[in-house]
């Protein structure tokens, strides 16, 4: 299976006159950017749900009692996890 994939990389790299390494790097970067976009869309959906612009504002509204704790507290945790994942992807992209 791995040999088949390598052969595909070789064929495609030759087609576009780039090295296999460059194709792999570009493919990985494209994947990471797509994943980052998906995560940012999820983040935007949650922020929009509460009409806030960032995690801190959501937390403040929960603590002030403007928003009920359930499910907003779970969404806050999800937002923090999304931000961590997004930052990790940014770090991965910068290392390419």
N, CA, C and O atoms as a CHARMM CRD file, in Angstrom:
* protein
*
  384
    1    1 UNK  N      0.82200  -1.19400   0.00000 PROA 1      0.00000
    2    1 UNK  CA     0.00000   0.00000   0.00000 PROA 1      0.00000
    3    1 UNK  C      0.86800   1.26000   0.00000 PROA 1      0.00000
    4    1 UNK  O      0.60500   2.20900  -0.73900 PROA 1      0.00000
    5    2 UNK  N      1.90700   1.25200   0.84200 PROA 2      0.00000
    6    2 UNK  CA     2.78400   2.42500   0.93400 PROA 2      0.00000
    7    2 UNK  C      3.50200   2.67200  -0.39000 PROA 2      0.00000
    8    2 UNK  O      3.71800   3.81800  -0.78300 PROA 2      0.00000
    9    3 UNK  N      3.86700   1.59900  -1.06700 PROA 3      0.00000
   10    3 UNK  CA     4.54700   1.75500  -2.35600 PROA 3      0.00000
   11    3 UNK  C      3.60300   2.36800  -3.39500 PROA 3      0.00000
   12    3 UNK  O      4.02700   3.15700  -4.24000 PROA 3      0.00000
   13    4 UNK  N      2.32400   1.99800  -3.32400 PROA 4      0.00000
   14    4 UNK  CA     1.33300   2.55600  -4.23700 PROA 4      0.00000
   15    4 UNK  C      1.17800   4.05800  -4.01100 PROA 4      0.00000
   16    4 UNK  O      1.09700   4.83400  -4.96300 PROA 4      0.00000
   17    5 UNK  N      1.13900   4.45400  -2.75000 PROA 5      0.00000
   18    5 UNK  CA     1.01900   5.87900  -2.42300 PROA 5      0.00000
   19    5 UNK  C      2.25500   6.63600  -2.90400 PROA 5      0.00000
   20    5 UNK  O      2.13900   7.71300  -3.48800 PROA 5      0.00000
   21    6 UNK  N      3.42300   6.07900  -2.66100 PROA 6      0.00000
   22    6 UNK  CA     4.65600   6.72500  -3.12300 PROA 6      0.00000
   23    6 UNK  C      4.67000   6.86100  -4.64200 PROA 6      0.00000
   24    6 UNK  O      5.14000   7.86700  -5.17400 PROA 6      0.00000
   25    7 UNK  N      4.16000   5.85700  -5.33700 PROA 7      0.00000
   26    7 UNK  CA     4.09800   5.91900  -6.79800 PROA 7      0.00000
   27    7 UNK  C      3.14400   7.03100  -7.24500 PROA 7      0.00000
   28    7 UNK  O      3.41400   7.73100  -8.22200 PROA 7      0.00000
   29    8 UNK  N      2.05300   7.18500  -6.54000 PROA 8      0.00000
   30    8 UNK  CA     1.10800   8.26400  -6.85700 PROA 8      0.00000
   31    8 UNK  C      1.75000   9.62400  -6.63400 PROA 8      0.00000
   32    8 UNK  O      1.60500  10.53300  -7.45100 PROA 8      0.00000
   33    9 UNK  N      2.46500   9.75600  -5.51300 PROA 9      0.00000
   34    9 UNK  CA     3.18300  11.01000  -5.25900 PROA 9      0.00000
   35    9 UNK  C      4.15900  11.30900  -6.39200 PROA 9      0.00000
   36    9 UNK  O      4.23700  12.43500  -6.88100 PROA 9      0.00000
   37   10 UNK  N      4.89200  10.29600  -6.79400 PROA 10     0.00000
   38   10 UNK  CA     5.87700  10.48100  -7.85600 PROA 10     0.00000
   39   10 UNK  C      5.21300  10.93000  -9.15300 PROA 10     0.00000
   40   10 UNK  O      5.69100  11.85600  -9.80800 PROA 10     0.00000
   41   11 UNK  N      4.11300  10.27600  -9.52400 PROA 11     0.00000
   42   11 UNK  CA     3.39100  10.64100 -10.75500 PROA 11     0.00000
   43   11 UNK  C      2.86700  12.07400 -10.70100 PROA 11     0.00000
   44   11 UNK  O      3.00600  12.83600 -11.65800 PROA 11     0.00000
   45   12 UNK  N      2.27600  12.41900  -9.58800 PROA 12     0.00000
   46   12 UNK  CA     1.69400  13.76400  -9.46300 PROA 12     0.00000
   47   12 UNK  C      2.79300  14.81400  -9.40600 PROA 12     0.00000
   48   12 UNK  O      2.66800  15.87200 -10.02200 PROA 12     0.00000
   49   13 UNK  N      3.86400  14.53800  -8.67800 PROA 13     0.00000
   50   13 UNK  CA     4.97500  15.48900  -8.60100 PROA 13     0.00000
   51   13 UNK  C      5.56300  15.74000  -9.98500 PROA 13     0.00000
   52   13 UNK  O      5.85800  16.88100 -10.33900 PROA 13     0.00000
   53   14 UNK  N      5.73000  14.68500 -10.75900 PROA 14     0.00000
   54   14 UNK  CA     6.25400  14.84200 -12.12000 PROA 14     0.00000
   55   14 UNK  C      5.29300  15.64700 -12.98400 PROA 14     0.00000
   56   14 UNK  O      5.72100  16.47500 -13.78900 PROA 14     0.00000
   57   15 UNK  N      4.01500  15.40900 -12.81800 PROA 15     0.00000
   58   15 UNK  CA     3.00300  16.12500 -13.60100 PROA 15     0.00000
   59   15 UNK  C      3.09200  17.63700 -13.38200 PROA 15     0.00000
   60   15 UNK  O      2.90700  18.42100 -14.31200 PROA 15     0.00000
   61   16 UNK  N      3.37700  18.03300 -12.14000 PROA 16     0.00000
   62   16 UNK  CA     3.41600  19.45700 -11.79900 PROA 16     0.00000
   63   16 UNK  C      4.83800  20.00400 -11.68800 PROA 16     0.00000
   64   16 UNK  O      5.04500  21.14100 -11.26300 PROA 16     0.00000
   65   17 UNK  N      5.80900  19.18400 -12.07400 PROA 17     0.00000
   66   17 UNK  CA     7.20700  19.60800 -12.10500 PROA 17     0.00000
   67   17 UNK  C      7.71000  20.11000 -10.74600 PROA 17     0.00000
   68   17 UNK  O      8.39800  21.12600 -10.65100 PROA 17     0.00000
   69   18 UNK  N      7.34300  19.36800  -9.70600 PROA 18     0.00000
   70   18 UNK  CA     7.83800  19.67600  -8.36300 PROA 18     0.00000
   71   18 UNK  C      8.40600  18.39700  -7.75500 PROA 18     0.00000
   72   18 UNK  O      8.16200  17.29800  -8.25300 PROA 18     0.00000
   73   19 UNK  N      9.15600  18.55400  -6.68900 PROA 19     0.00000
   74   19 UNK  CA     9.71900  17.37700  -6.01700 PROA 19     0.00000
   75   19 UNK  C      8.62800  16.68100  -5.19800 PROA 19     0.00000
   76   19 UNK  O      7.61500  17.27800  -4.83500 PROA 19     0.00000
   77   20 UNK  N      8.87000  15.41900  -4.92900 PROA 20     0.00000
   78   20 UNK  CA     7.93800  14.66500  -4.08000 PROA 20     0.00000
   79   20 UNK  C      7.86800  15.30400  -2.70400 PROA 20     0.00000
   80   20 UNK  O      6.79300  15.39000  -2.10900 PROA 20     0.00000
   81   21 UNK  N      9.00700  15.75000  -2.19700 PROA 21     0.00000
   82   21 UNK  CA     9.04700  16.39200  -0.88200 PROA 21     0.00000
   83   21 UNK  C      8.19600  17.66000  -0.86000 PROA 21     0.00000
   84   21 UNK  O      7.47000  17.91800   0.10000 PROA 21     0.00000
   85   22 UNK  N      8.29600  18.45200  -1.93900 PROA 22     0.00000
   86   22 UNK  CA     7.49700  19.68100  -2.01300 PROA 22     0.00000
   87   22 UNK  C      6.00800  19.35100  -2.08000 PROA 22     0.00000
   88   22 UNK  O      5.18900  20.01300  -1.44200 PROA 22     0.00000
   89   23 UNK  N      5.66300  18.32600  -2.85600 PROA 23     0.00000
   90   23 UNK  CA     4.26000  17.90600  -2.94600 PROA 23     0.00000
   91   23 UNK  C      3.74400  17.46000  -1.58900 PROA 23     0.00000
   92   23 UNK  O      2.63000  17.81400  -1.20300 PROA 23     0.00000
   93   24 UNK  N      4.53700  16.69100  -0.86400 PROA 24     0.00000
   94   24 UNK  CA     4.12600  16.23600   0.46700 PROA 24     0.00000
   95   24 UNK  C      3.96000  17.40600   1.42100 PROA 24     0.00000
   96   24 UNK  O      2.99800  17.45800   2.18700 PROA 24     0.00000
   97   25 UNK  N      4.89400  18.34300   1.37500 PROA 25     0.00000
   98   25 UNK  CA     4.81100  19.51300   2.25300 PROA 25     0.00000
   99   25 UNK  C      3.58500  20.35300   1.90200 PROA 25     0.00000
  100   25 UNK  O      2.85100  20.78800   2.79000 PROA 25     0.00000
  101   26 UNK  N      3.36800  20.57800   0.62200 PROA 26     0.00000
  102   26 UNK  CA     2.20700  21.36000   0.19300 PROA 26     0.00000
  103   26 UNK  C      0.89400  20.66100   0.56000 PROA 26     0.00000
  104   26 UNK  O     -0.07400  21.30400   0.96500 PROA 26     0.00000
  105   27 UNK  N      0.88000  19.34000   0.41000 PROA 27     0.00000
  106   27 UNK  CA    -0.31800  18.56100   0.75600 PROA 27     0.00000
  107   27 UNK  C     -0.61300  18.66200   2.24300 PROA 27     0.00000
  108   27 UNK  O     -1.75900  18.85400   2.64900 PROA 27     0.00000
  109   28 UNK  N      0.41700  18.53300   3.03800 PROA 28     0.00000
  110   28 UNK  CA     0.24400  18.62400   4.48800 PROA 28     0.00000
  111   28 UNK  C     -0.23500  20.01000   4.88900 PROA 28     0.00000
  112   28 UNK  O     -1.12700  20.15000   5.72700 PROA 28     0.00000
  113   29 UNK  N      0.35700  21.02300   4.29300 PROA 29     0.00000
  114   29 UNK  CA    -0.05500  22.39400   4.61000 PROA 29     0.00000
  115   29 UNK  C     -1.51100  22.62300   4.22200 PROA 29     0.00000
  116   29 UNK  O     -2.26600  23.24300   4.97100 PROA 29     0.00000
  117   30 UNK  N     -1.89800  22.13400   3.07600 PROA 30     0.00000
  118   30 UNK  CA    -3.28200  22.27100   2.62900 PROA 30     0.00000
  119   30 UNK  C     -4.23800  21.57300   3.59200 PROA 30     0.00000
  120   30 UNK  O     -5.28800  22.11500   3.93800 PROA 30     0.00000
  121   31 UNK  N     -3.86800  20.36900   4.02000 PROA 31     0.00000
  122   31 UNK  CA    -4.69300  19.64400   4.98600 PROA 31     0.00000
  123   31 UNK  C     -4.82900  20.43200   6.28400 PROA 31     0.00000
  124   31 UNK  O     -5.93100  20.58600   6.81200 PROA 31     0.00000
  125   32 UNK  N     -3.71200  20.92700   6.79100 PROA 32     0.00000
  126   32 UNK  CA    -3.73900  21.68200   8.04600 PROA 32     0.00000
  127   32 UNK  C     -4.58100  22.95000   7.92400 PROA 32     0.00000
  128   32 UNK  O     -5.32800  23.29100   8.84100 PROA 32     0.00000
  129   33 UNK  N     -4.46200  23.64200   6.80500 PROA 33     0.00000
  130   33 UNK  CA    -5.25900  24.85300   6.59500 PROA 33     0.00000
  131   33 UNK  C     -6.75400  24.52700   6.52600 PROA 33     0.00000
  132   33 UNK  O     -7.57900  25.26800   7.06000 PROA 33     0.00000
  133   34 UNK  N     -7.09500  23.42900   5.87400 PROA 34     0.00000
  134   34 UNK  CA    -8.50100  23.01000   5.81800 PROA 34     0.00000
  135   34 UNK  C     -9.02000  22.66800   7.20400 PROA 34     0.00000
  136   34 UNK  O    -10.13100  23.05100   7.57100 PROA 34     0.00000
  137   35 UNK  N     -8.22300  21.95300   7.96400 PROA 35     0.00000
  138   35 UNK  CA    -8.62600  21.58200   9.32900 PROA 35     0.00000
  139   35 UNK  C     -8.77600  22.82300  10.20400 PROA 35     0.00000
  140   35 UNK  O     -9.71800  22.92600  10.99100 PROA 35     0.00000
  141   36 UNK  N     -7.85800  23.74900  10.06600 PROA 36     0.00000
  142   36 UNK  CA    -7.93300  25.00400  10.81900 PROA 36     0.00000
  143   36 UNK  C     -9.21000  25.75700  10.46600 PROA 36     0.00000
  144   36 UNK  O     -9.87700  26.30100  11.34600 PROA 36     0.00000
  145   37 UNK  N     -9.54500  25.78800   9.20200 PROA 37     0.00000
  146   37 UNK  CA   -10.77200  26.45800   8.76000 PROA 37     0.00000
  147   37 UNK  C    -12.01100  25.81000   9.38200 PROA 37     0.00000
  148   37 UNK  O    -12.92300  26.51200   9.82000 PROA 37     0.00000
  149   38 UNK  N    -12.04800  24.48300   9.42100 PROA 38     0.00000
  150   38 UNK  CA   -13.16700  23.77600  10.04600 PROA 38     0.00000
  151   38 UNK  C    -13.29800  24.14300  11.52000 PROA 38     0.00000
  152   38 UNK  O    -14.39600  24.41000  12.00900 PROA 38     0.00000
  153   39 UNK  N    -12.17500  24.15300  12.21500 PROA 39     0.00000
  154   39 UNK  CA   -12.18900  24.48200  13.63900 PROA 39     0.00000
  155   39 UNK  C    -12.60100  25.92700  13.87400 PROA 39     0.00000
  156   39 UNK  O    -13.32600  26.22100  14.82300 PROA 39     0.00000
  157   40 UNK  N    -12.14400  26.82400  13.01800 PROA 40     0.00000
  158   40 UNK  CA   -12.50700  28.23400  13.16700 PROA 40     0.00000
  159   40 UNK  C    -14.00100  28.43200  12.89600 PROA 40     0.00000
  160   40 UNK  O    -14.63700  29.28000  13.52200 PROA 40     0.00000
  161   41 UNK  N    -14.55800  27.66000  11.97300 PROA 41     0.00000
  162   41 UNK  CA   -15.99800  27.72300  11.72800 PROA 41     0.00000
  163   41 UNK  C    -16.77400  27.25700  12.94800 PROA 41     0.00000
  164   41 UNK  O    -17.77700  27.86600  13.31900 PROA 41     0.00000
  165   42 UNK  N    -16.31300  26.17600  13.57400 PROA 42     0.00000
  166   42 UNK  CA   -16.95400  25.70200  14.80600 PROA 42     0.00000
  167   42 UNK  C    -16.89000  26.77200  15.88700 PROA 42     0.00000
  168   42 UNK  O    -17.87100  27.01900  16.58800 PROA 42     0.00000
  169   43 UNK  N    -15.73600  27.39900  16.01600 PROA 43     0.00000
  170   43 UNK  CA   -15.54800  28.45600  17.00600 PROA 43     0.00000
  171   43 UNK  C    -16.50100  29.61400  16.72900 PROA 43     0.00000
  172   43 UNK  O    -17.14000  30.12900  17.64700 PROA 43     0.00000
  173   44 UNK  N    -16.59400  30.02100  15.47900 PROA 44     0.00000
  174   44 UNK  CA   -17.47700  31.12700  15.10700 PROA 44     0.00000
  175   44 UNK  C    -18.93900  30.79000  15.41700 PROA 44     0.00000
  176   44 UNK  O    -19.68900  31.64400  15.89100 PROA 44     0.00000
  177   45 UNK  N    -19.33700  29.54700  15.14900 PROA 45     0.00000
  178   45 UNK  CA   -20.71400  29.13800  15.43700 PROA 45     0.00000
  179   45 UNK  C    -21.03900  29.27500  16.91800 PROA 45     0.00000
  180   45 UNK  O    -22.11000  29.76000  17.28200 PROA 45     0.00000
  181   46 UNK  N    -20.12100  28.85000  17.76100 PROA 46     0.00000
  182   46 UNK  CA   -20.36000  28.94400  19.20500 PROA 46     0.00000
  183   46 UNK  C    -20.38600  30.39400  19.64500 PROA 46     0.00000
  184   46 UNK  O    -21.28200  30.79600  20.38700 PROA 46     0.00000
  185   47 UNK  N    -19.41700  31.18800  19.20100 PROA 47     0.00000
  186   47 UNK  CA   -19.39900  32.60500  19.58600 PROA 47     0.00000
  187   47 UNK  C    -20.65900  33.31700  19.11100 PROA 47     0.00000
  188   47 UNK  O    -21.22500  34.13500  19.83500 PROA 47     0.00000
  189   48 UNK  N    -21.09200  33.00800  17.91100 PROA 48     0.00000
  190   48 UNK  CA   -22.30200  33.63200  17.35600 PROA 48     0.00000
  191   48 UNK  C    -23.53900  33.25700  18.16600 PROA 48     0.00000
  192   48 UNK  O    -24.43300  34.07900  18.36600 PROA 48     0.00000
  193   49 UNK  N    -23.57900  32.03900  18.61800 PROA 49     0.00000
  194   49 UNK  CA   -24.71800  31.55700  19.40300 PROA 49     0.00000
  195   49 UNK  C    -24.96600  32.43600  20.62300 PROA 49     0.00000
  196   49 UNK  O    -26.10600  32.62100  21.04900 PROA 49     0.00000
  197   50 UNK  N    -23.88200  32.97500  21.17800 PROA 50     0.00000
  198   50 UNK  CA   -23.99100  33.78600  22.39500 PROA 50     0.00000
  199   50 UNK  C    -23.75800  35.27700  22.13800 PROA 50     0.00000
  200   50 UNK  O    -23.72800  36.07800  23.07300 PROA 50     0.00000
  201   51 UNK  N    -23.59800  35.63600  20.88100 PROA 51     0.00000
  202   51 UNK  CA   -23.35000  37.03900  20.49900 PROA 51     0.00000
  203   51 UNK  C    -22.16000  37.63200  21.25100 PROA 51     0.00000
  204   51 UNK  O    -22.23800  38.72800  21.80600 PROA 51     0.00000
  205   52 UNK  N    -21.06400  36.88500  21.25500 PROA 52     0.00000
  206   52 UNK  CA   -19.82600  37.34900  21.88300 PROA 52     0.00000
  207   52 UNK  C    -18.71600  37.30300  20.84700 PROA 52     0.00000
  208   52 UNK  O    -18.83300  36.64100  19.81600 PROA 52     0.00000
  209   53 UNK  N    -17.62300  38.02800  21.14300 PROA 53     0.00000
  210   53 UNK  CA   -16.53200  38.07700  20.16400 PROA 53     0.00000
  211   53 UNK  C    -15.33900  37.20400  20.53100 PROA 53     0.00000
  212   53 UNK  O    -14.46800  36.95600  19.69700 PROA 53     0.00000
  213   54 UNK  N    -15.29700  36.73400  21.78800 PROA 54     0.00000
  214   54 UNK  CA   -14.18600  35.87500  22.18300 PROA 54     0.00000
  215   54 UNK  C    -14.54500  35.05600  23.42100 PROA 54     0.00000
  216   54 UNK  O    -15.60300  35.24000  24.02100 PROA 54     0.00000
  217   55 UNK  N    -13.65400  34.16000  23.78300 PROA 55     0.00000
  218   55 UNK  CA   -13.85400  33.26100  24.91200 PROA 55     0.00000
  219   55 UNK  C    -14.00200  34.03600  26.21800 PROA 55     0.00000
  220   55 UNK  O    -14.84200  33.70300  27.05300 PROA 55     0.00000
  221   56 UNK  N    -13.19000  35.06200  26.38700 PROA 56     0.00000
  222   56 UNK  CA   -13.23700  35.84200  27.63300 PROA 56     0.00000
  223   56 UNK  C    -14.59500  36.50300  27.83300 PROA 56     0.00000
  224   56 UNK  O    -15.12000  36.54500  28.94600 PROA 56     0.00000
  225   57 UNK  N    -15.15300  37.01600  26.74700 PROA 57     0.00000
  226   57 UNK  CA   -16.46600  37.66300  26.86100 PROA 57     0.00000
  227   57 UNK  C    -17.53700  36.63800  27.23100 PROA 57     0.00000
  228   57 UNK  O    -18.43000  36.93200  28.02600 PROA 57     0.00000
  229   58 UNK  N    -17.45000  35.45300  26.66400 PROA 58     0.00000
  230   58 UNK  CA   -18.40600  34.40500  27.01200 PROA 58     0.00000
  231   58 UNK  C    -18.28200  34.04300  28.48600 PROA 58     0.00000
  232   58 UNK  O    -19.28700  33.92600  29.18700 PROA 58     0.00000
  233   59 UNK  N    -17.06200  33.86800  28.95000 PROA 59     0.00000
  234   59 UNK  CA   -16.85100  33.52400  30.35500 PROA 59     0.00000
  235   59 UNK  C    -17.38400  34.61200  31.27900 PROA 59     0.00000
  236   59 UNK  O    -18.00800  34.31800  32.29900 PROA 59     0.00000
  237   60 UNK  N    -17.13600  35.85900  30.92100 PROA 60     0.00000
  238   60 UNK  CA   -17.62600  36.97700  31.72900 PROA 60     0.00000
  239   60 UNK  C    -19.15100  36.96100  31.81300 PROA 60     0.00000
  240   60 UNK  O    -19.71600  37.14000  32.89200 PROA 60     0.00000
  241   61 UNK  N    -19.80600  36.75100  30.69100 PROA 61     0.00000
  242   61 UNK  CA   -21.27900  36.72800  30.67900 PROA 61     0.00000
  243   61 UNK  C    -21.82400  35.56400  31.51000 PROA 61     0.00000
  244   61 UNK  O    -22.86600  35.69300  32.15200 PROA 61     0.00000
  245   62 UNK  N    -21.13000  34.44400  31.49800 PROA 62     0.00000
  246   62 UNK  CA   -21.56200  33.30900  32.32100 PROA 62     0.00000
  247   62 UNK  C    -21.40300  33.65500  33.79400 PROA 62     0.00000
  248   62 UNK  O    -22.31900  33.44000  34.58800 PROA 62     0.00000
  249   63 UNK  N    -20.23800  34.19300  34.16400 PROA 63     0.00000
  250   63 UNK  CA   -19.96300  34.52500  35.56800 PROA 63     0.00000
  251   63 UNK  C    -20.88700  35.61000  36.09200 PROA 63     0.00000
  252   63 UNK  O    -21.23700  35.60800  37.27200 PROA 63     0.00000
  253   64 UNK  N    -21.28700  36.54000  35.22900 PROA 64     0.00000
  254   64 UNK  CA   -22.18000  37.61800  35.63900 PROA 64     0.00000
  255   64 UNK  C    -23.64500  37.16600  35.68200 PROA 64     0.00000
  256   64 UNK  O    -24.51400  37.91000  36.13700 PROA 64     0.00000
  257   65 UNK  N    -23.90900  35.96300  35.21300 PROA 65     0.00000
  258   65 UNK  CA   -25.27500  35.45000  35.21500 PROA 65     0.00000
  259   65 UNK  C    -26.10100  35.91600  34.02800 PROA 65     0.00000
  260   65 UNK  O    -27.30900  35.68500  33.98400 PROA 65     0.00000
  261   66 UNK  N    -25.46500  36.56800  33.06900 PROA 66     0.00000
  262   66 UNK  CA   -26.16100  37.00500  31.86400 PROA 66     0.00000
  263   66 UNK  C    -26.59600  35.78900  31.05200 PROA 66     0.00000
  264   66 UNK  O    -27.64500  35.79500  30.40600 PROA 66     0.00000
  265   67 UNK  N    -25.76700  34.74500  31.09800 PROA 67     0.00000
  266   67 UNK  CA   -26.05900  33.48800  30.40400 PROA 67     0.00000
  267   67 UNK  C    -26.19700  32.38100  31.44100 PROA 67     0.00000
  268   67 UNK  O    -25.48200  32.35900  32.44300 PROA 67     0.00000
  269   68 UNK  N    -27.11200  31.47500  31.19100 PROA 68     0.00000
  270   68 UNK  CA   -27.24300  30.33200  32.09700 PROA 68     0.00000
  271   68 UNK  C    -26.03600  29.42500  31.92200 PROA 68     0.00000
  272   68 UNK  O    -25.46100  29.32500  30.83800 PROA 68     0.00000
  273   69 UNK  N    -25.66600  28.76800  33.01400 PROA 69     0.00000
  274   69 UNK  CA   -24.44400  27.96800  32.98900 PROA 69     0.00000
  275   69 UNK  C    -24.52400  26.77700  32.04100 PROA 69     0.00000
  276   69 UNK  O    -23.52200  26.39500  31.43700 PROA 69     0.00000
  277   70 UNK  N    -25.70300  26.19500  31.91000 PROA 70     0.00000
  278   70 UNK  CA   -25.83000  25.04200  31.01300 PROA 70     0.00000
  279   70 UNK  C    -26.65000  25.43600  29.80700 PROA 70     0.00000
  280   70 UNK  O    -27.77600  25.89300  30.00700 PROA 70     0.00000
  281   71 UNK  N    -26.20900  25.30700  28.61600 PROA 71     0.00000
  282   71 UNK  CA   -25.01200  24.62300  28.13200 PROA 71     0.00000
  283   71 UNK  C    -23.83200  25.56100  27.86900 PROA 71     0.00000
  284   71 UNK  O    -22.81900  25.13500  27.31300 PROA 71     0.00000
  285   72 UNK  N    -23.95200  26.82500  28.26000 PROA 72     0.00000
  286   72 UNK  CA   -22.89400  27.78000  27.91500 PROA 72     0.00000
  287   72 UNK  C    -21.54300  27.40000  28.51200 PROA 72     0.00000
  288   72 UNK  O    -20.50700  27.66000  27.90000 PROA 72     0.00000
  289   73 UNK  N    -21.53600  26.79100  29.68800 PROA 73     0.00000
  290   73 UNK  CA   -20.26400  26.41200  30.30300 PROA 73     0.00000
  291   73 UNK  C    -19.56800  25.32900  29.47900 PROA 73     0.00000
  292   73 UNK  O    -18.35100  25.35900  29.29600 PROA 73     0.00000
  293   74 UNK  N    -20.35700  24.37100  28.98400 PROA 74     0.00000
  294   74 UNK  CA   -19.79200  23.32300  28.13000 PROA 74     0.00000
  295   74 UNK  C    -19.25100  23.92100  26.83300 PROA 74     0.00000
  296   74 UNK  O    -18.19900  23.51500  26.34000 PROA 74     0.00000
  297   75 UNK  N    -19.98700  24.89200  26.28600 PROA 75     0.00000
  298   75 UNK  CA   -19.52500  25.56100  25.07300 PROA 75     0.00000
  299   75 UNK  C    -18.23700  26.33500  25.31700 PROA 75     0.00000
  300   75 UNK  O    -17.37400  26.40600  24.44100 PROA 75     0.00000
  301   76 UNK  N    -18.10800  26.90700  26.49600 PROA 76     0.00000
  302   76 UNK  CA   -16.87900  27.61700  26.85400 PROA 76     0.00000
  303   76 UNK  C    -15.69000  26.64700  26.85400 PROA 76     0.00000
  304   76 UNK  O    -14.61400  26.96200  26.34500 PROA 76     0.00000
  305   77 UNK  N    -15.90700  25.48000  27.42600 PROA 77     0.00000
  306   77 UNK  CA   -14.84900  24.45900  27.43400 PROA 77     0.00000
  307   77 UNK  C    -14.51500  24.05000  26.00000 PROA 77     0.00000
  308   77 UNK  O    -13.34300  23.92000  25.64500 PROA 77     0.00000
  309   78 UNK  N    -15.54500  23.84900  25.17900 PROA 78     0.00000
  310   78 UNK  CA   -15.32100  23.50700  23.77000 PROA 78     0.00000
  311   78 UNK  C    -14.52900  24.59100  23.05700 PROA 78     0.00000
  312   78 UNK  O    -13.62800  24.29400  22.27300 PROA 78     0.00000
  313   79 UNK  N    -14.86500  25.85100  23.32800 PROA 79     0.00000
  314   79 UNK  CA   -14.14300  26.96700  22.70800 PROA 79     0.00000
  315   79 UNK  C    -12.67000  26.96000  23.08900 PROA 79     0.00000
  316   79 UNK  O    -11.79900  27.15700  22.24200 PROA 79     0.00000
  317   80 UNK  N    -12.40500  26.73800  24.33900 PROA 80     0.00000
  318   80 UNK  CA   -11.00600  26.70400  24.78200 PROA 80     0.00000
  319   80 UNK  C    -10.25000  25.56700  24.09600 PROA 80     0.00000
  320   80 UNK  O     -9.10100  25.73200  23.68500 PROA 80     0.00000
  321   81 UNK  N    -10.90500  24.41700  23.97900 PROA 81     0.00000
  322   81 UNK  CA   -10.27300  23.29300  23.28700 PROA 81     0.00000
  323   81 UNK  C    -10.05000  23.60500  21.81400 PROA 81     0.00000
  324   81 UNK  O     -9.00700  23.26000  21.25800 PROA 81     0.00000
  325   82 UNK  N    -11.01800  24.25400  21.17900 PROA 82     0.00000
  326   82 UNK  CA   -10.86700  24.64800  19.78500 PROA 82     0.00000
  327   82 UNK  C     -9.70000  25.60800  19.61800 PROA 82     0.00000
  328   82 UNK  O     -8.91000  25.46900  18.68400 PROA 82     0.00000
  329   83 UNK  N     -9.58600  26.58200  20.51600 PROA 83     0.00000
  330   83 UNK  CA    -8.49000  27.53800  20.42800 PROA 83     0.00000
  331   83 UNK  C     -7.13500  26.84100  20.57900 PROA 83     0.00000
  332   83 UNK  O     -6.17000  27.19300  19.90100 PROA 83     0.00000
  333   84 UNK  N     -7.07400  25.85500  21.46800 PROA 84     0.00000
  334   84 UNK  CA    -5.83700  25.09600  21.64200 PROA 84     0.00000
  335   84 UNK  C     -5.48900  24.33500  20.37300 PROA 84     0.00000
  336   84 UNK  O     -4.33500  24.32600  19.94500 PROA 84     0.00000
  337   85 UNK  N     -6.48400  23.69800  19.77300 PROA 85     0.00000
  338   85 UNK  CA    -6.24700  22.96000  18.53300 PROA 85     0.00000
  339   85 UNK  C     -5.82900  23.89000  17.39700 PROA 85     0.00000
  340   85 UNK  O     -4.92000  23.57500  16.62900 PROA 85     0.00000
  341   86 UNK  N     -6.49700  25.03100  17.29700 PROA 86     0.00000
  342   86 UNK  CA    -6.16600  26.00900  16.24800 PROA 86     0.00000
  343   86 UNK  C     -4.73500  26.49600  16.41900 PROA 86     0.00000
  344   86 UNK  O     -3.99100  26.59300  15.44300 PROA 86     0.00000
  345   87 UNK  N     -4.35100  26.79900  17.63500 PROA 87     0.00000
  346   87 UNK  CA    -2.98400  27.25100  17.89000 PROA 87     0.00000
  347   87 UNK  C     -1.98400  26.15400  17.55500 PROA 87     0.00000
  348   87 UNK  O     -0.91700  26.43500  17.00800 PROA 87     0.00000
  349   88 UNK  N     -2.31400  24.92000  17.87500 PROA 88     0.00000
  350   88 UNK  CA    -1.43500  23.80600  17.54100 PROA 88     0.00000
  351   88 UNK  C     -1.24900  23.68000  16.03200 PROA 88     0.00000
  352   88 UNK  O     -0.14100  23.41700  15.56300 PROA 88     0.00000
  353   89 UNK  N     -2.31700  23.86400  15.28000 PROA 89     0.00000
  354   89 UNK  CA    -2.22500  23.80900  13.82800 PROA 89     0.00000
  355   89 UNK  C     -1.38100  24.97200  13.30900 PROA 89     0.00000
  356   89 UNK  O     -0.55900  24.79400  12.41000 PROA 89     0.00000
  357   90 UNK  N     -1.58200  26.14900  13.87100 PROA 90     0.00000
  358   90 UNK  CA    -0.74800  27.29600  13.46500 PROA 90     0.00000
  359   90 UNK  C      0.72100  27.00100  13.70800 PROA 90     0.00000
  360   90 UNK  O      1.56600  27.32100  12.87300 PROA 90     0.00000
  361   91 UNK  N      1.02900  26.39600  14.84000 PROA 91     0.00000
  362   91 UNK  CA     2.41500  26.04800  15.15600 PROA 91     0.00000
  363   91 UNK  C      2.95000  25.02300  14.15800 PROA 91     0.00000
  364   91 UNK  O      4.08600  25.12600  13.69500 PROA 91     0.00000
  365   92 UNK  N      2.12300  24.03900  13.83600 PROA 92     0.00000
  366   92 UNK  CA     2.54500  23.02100  12.85800 PROA 92     0.00000
  367   92 UNK  C      2.81300  23.65200  11.50600 PROA 92     0.00000
  368   92 UNK  O      3.80200  23.31900  10.85300 PROA 92     0.00000
  369   93 UNK  N      1.95600  24.54500  11.08100 PROA 93     0.00000
  370   93 UNK  CA     2.12500  25.20700   9.78100 PROA 93     0.00000
  371   93 UNK  C      3.40900  26.03100   9.77000 PROA 93     0.00000
  372   93 UNK  O      4.14200  26.03200   8.78100 PROA 93     0.00000
  373   94 UNK  N      3.67500  26.72000  10.85100 PROA 94     0.00000
  374   94 UNK  CA     4.87600  27.56200  10.89400 PROA 94     0.00000
  375   94 UNK  C      6.15600  26.73000  10.85000 PROA 94     0.00000
  376   94 UNK  O      7.20600  27.23500  10.45400 PROA 94     0.00000
  377   95 UNK  N      6.07800  25.46400  11.25200 PROA 95     0.00000
  378   95 UNK  CA     7.24800  24.59200  11.22900 PROA 95     0.00000
  379   95 UNK  C      7.47900  23.94500   9.86100 PROA 95     0.00000
  380   95 UNK  O      8.51600  23.32400   9.63100 PROA 95     0.00000
  381   96 UNK  N      6.51800  24.09100   8.96700 PROA 96     0.00000
  382   96 UNK  CA     6.69400  23.49900   7.61900 PROA 96     0.00000
  383   96 UNK  C      7.66600  24.29500   6.79000 PROA 96     0.00000
  384   96 UNK  O      7.93000  23.94300   5.64000 PROA 96     0.00000
